[in-house]
């Protein structure tokens, strides 16, 4: 899968880089390189906020740094691109299909004798809020957001997630915190899919059920102003249902069971009681 023609590929020592020509410069690369050198190795990606002059304003950029793995994973990385570069490829593929994702300005990886040592992806900040934060700020009880607006947003998001899956994509971690909402006066909200380093695209002719994992991820967190009826309504829009049949009810039962399991495993809560109570927002964002 190739990047768009506007991305330029070149080497700088041990680094292999893919950059947007009109957005890149030697000075920006030196600033990125200095931040990467300052970071101690970690098994988890590290995200650093940068501020850089762009189009006569100071732009906010996010630098996500990945460090090389050890053992068998290090051997696997010899034969595949880094998570950073895979993330960049997926972002480009999603943008080509008119999905909203952060613009990747650059990505790169450093190898020694084929072993991946470090990698990064640099993206432009999206002006918006994560879905849980937006729901908290626009909680129906506090800000008089109309029921119509909420239901319109549920349908819009469900439609986008369905289109994502219909085109073969499965997001690596589709928690509500990885969906960013950009709102502008008089315009429809835009939903951005964030953190795409584990997003994958599968051939549409290969049967798989990985899309269900995204539904569990979306359903796992209690959210301000979101009721069980809203969750069922979202699933109904996702499935394009006019009425619920046996298979759809079976999926709903499966989704509740998996959500209970993930709430217990990930959030260390007692998931044995009322599902309505389990998914009720307690006033705090996870």
Order of alpha helices (4+ residues) and beta strands (2+ residues): beta-beta-alpha-beta-beta-alpha-alpha-beta-beta-beta-alpha-alpha-alpha-beta-beta-beta-beta-alpha-alpha-alpha-alpha
